[in-house]
Amino acid sequence: MNICVVGLQWGDEGKGKVVDILAEKNDIVVRYGGGANAGHTVVIGDKKFALHLLPSGAVRPNTVCVIANGVVVDPEVLLGEIDSLINKGITLDDRLLISENAHVVLDYHKAEDRLREESLGKNKIGTTVRGIGPCYSDKVGRSYAVRMADLLNIENLKGKIENIVNYKNKIFGALYNAEPMNAGEIYEKCKVYSQKLSKYVCDTTAYLHEQIEAGRNILFEGAQGALLDLDHGTFPFVTSSNASSLGVGPGCGVPVQMIDNFIGVVKAYTTRVGAGPFPSELENEIGQYIRDKGHEYGTTTGRPRRCGWFDAMVVKYAAKIGGINELAMMHLDTLAGLDEVKICTGYTIDGKEVKMFPSNIDKLAKVECVFKTVKGFGEDLTEVDSFEKLPDQARLYVKAVEDAVGLPVTIIGVGPSRKQTIFRK
């Protein structure tokens, strides 16, 4: 059984927890896209793991972790994560594989990201300034790209780094009047990265196909969320990769026909970070209540997340384009205590029904939400261990979401830890 787990909103849905739990019965976990701009949180007992590049299965000691070719790798962040796990008694020496074709985020990418955002002023996109977009730009441009394979031939990389930095300095100086970067310093960092990471670098596409033929169970982990997908999200307020399940094929070389089940992760409400349209947003005390109770602050940036009611139009759209079979709903416990909760079941524009979520932001800015109101549930849910034991109104809310989206909710999160999870099949 090969499974893909992907977020169906604007990221931060709780994919890390779902992947960690499912990894117990999977041999391999594959991260197929994104970079250190993603943040997946896993809670085990009193330990909290914030992962940005490593697959969420990394905390499972017997799970092989693959960082595939679609990921842009920040070696500094990755080494920090590896050291953090070692300090908590978890090693990756025999079970981490990094694609030789994955592109590398270096200092000039982060500088370019920062300089570009600053130059946009009030029109900035709201990136995490981790260098992700500029690295993907270099990947598409090809001429100034560095891949993990280049770290295996470190002597040849020296001239390449000098050429790239010389080019970048001309651009940064002309556009932003920025101080020139030092190619020698960047190359010295690359020598350290080469020394520490080369043992993990290999042909991960060949490895995955070998494991599929051998009948191993593989879990494919998405980063961010489907509405941040470069091609199908709310452009330009998106990430720089295919964050939906559509990114699996190009991101790791495994065709979707080889994946048996697609699980879409959602929150029991909706959040997003940074700029961009958000039809069901609650800019009031209820939104603040959800933010505070749900600890809605970014894993990567610490920025407060915007909060709103569950938007079924968003989730239906993401499920359709991603071939989703079932839903995992996280943070149901966060809604406890509200007198009533609402679900956005449809949109209208100028009084006319909108059939499908419009990813075009000009259209999206005009939509009006059609809400279904459900009576709230005041009981604490964090100790509930089965669907039947949930309060009646909580079960009715889950059923209302299923009806609105047209997919079954098979996993429910009622807290951050592994044990605070309800399975319905």
SULFEN-V640622 format. One record per backbone hydrogen bond with DSSP energy under -0.5 kcal/mol. CO is the residue of the C=O (numbers start at 1). NH is the residue of the N-H. Records with the same first field share a line. If there is no record, write none. Layout:
CO->NH / NH
This chain:
2->260 / 261
3->220
4->263
5->222
6->265
7->226
9->227
14->18
15->19
16->20
17->21
18->22
19->23
21->24
22->25
23->26
27->64
28->219
29->66
30->32 / 221
31->68
34->72
35->38
40->51
42->44 / 49
43->418
44->47
47->44
48->50
49->42 / 51
51->40
55->58
56->59
57->60
59->61
60->63
64->29
65->97
66->31 / 68
67->99
68->71
70->34
71->73 / 103
72->74
73->75 / 105
74->78
75->79
76->80
77->81
78->82
79->83
80->84
81->85
82->86
83->87
84->88
85->88 / 90
86->89
89->91
92->95 / 96
95->65
97->67
98->202
99->102
100->149
102->148
103->73
104->106
105->75
106->109 / 110
107->111
108->112
109->113
110->114
111->115
112->116
113->117
114->118
115->119
116->120
117->120 / 121
118->121
120->123
121->124
125->275
131->135
132->136
133->137
134->138
135->139
136->140
137->141
138->142
141->143
142->145
146->104
147->150 / 151
148->151
149->152
150->153
151->154
153->156 / 157
154->158
155->158 / 159
156->160
157->161
158->162
159->163
160->164
161->165
162->166
163->167
164->168
165->169
166->170
167->171
168->172
169->173
170->174
171->175
172->176 / 178
173->177
181->183
182->186
183->187
184->188
185->189
186->190
187->191
188->192
189->193
190->194
191->195
192->196
193->197
194->198
197->200 / 201
198->201
200->98
202->100 / 204
203->207
204->208
205->209
206->210
207->211
208->212
209->213
210->214
211->216
212->215
216->218
217->27 / 28
218->3 / 220
219->30 / 221
220->5 / 222
221->32
225->228
226->229
227->234
228->239
229->233
233->235
234->237
235->361
236->238
241->230 / 243
244->247
245->248
247->251
248->252 / 254
249->252 / 253
251->70
253->255
255->258
256->259
258->260
261->4 / 263
262->264 / 325 / 326
263->6 / 265
264->328
265->8
266->330
270->308
271->10
272->306
278->281
280->309
281->283
282->284
284->288
285->289
286->290
287->291
288->292
289->293
290->294
291->296
292->295
295->297
296->305
298->302
303->298
306->272
307->282
308->270
310->312 / 344
311->315
312->316
313->317
314->318
315->319
316->320
317->321
318->322
319->323 / 324
320->323
326->264
327->329 / 410 / 411
328->266 / 330
329->413
330->268
331->334 / 335
332->335
333->336
335->338
339->376
341->374
342->310
343->345 / 372
344->312 / 313
346->370
347->354
348->368
349->352
352->349
353->355
354->347
357->359
360->364
361->365
363->366
364->367
368->348
369->371
370->345 / 346
372->343
374->341
377->337
381->384
386->389
387->390
391->395
392->396
393->397
394->398
395->399
396->400
397->401
398->402
399->403
400->404
401->405
402->406 / 407
408->327 / 410
410->424
411->329
412->422
413->332 / 333
416->43
417->420
419->421
420->414 / 415
421->423
422->412
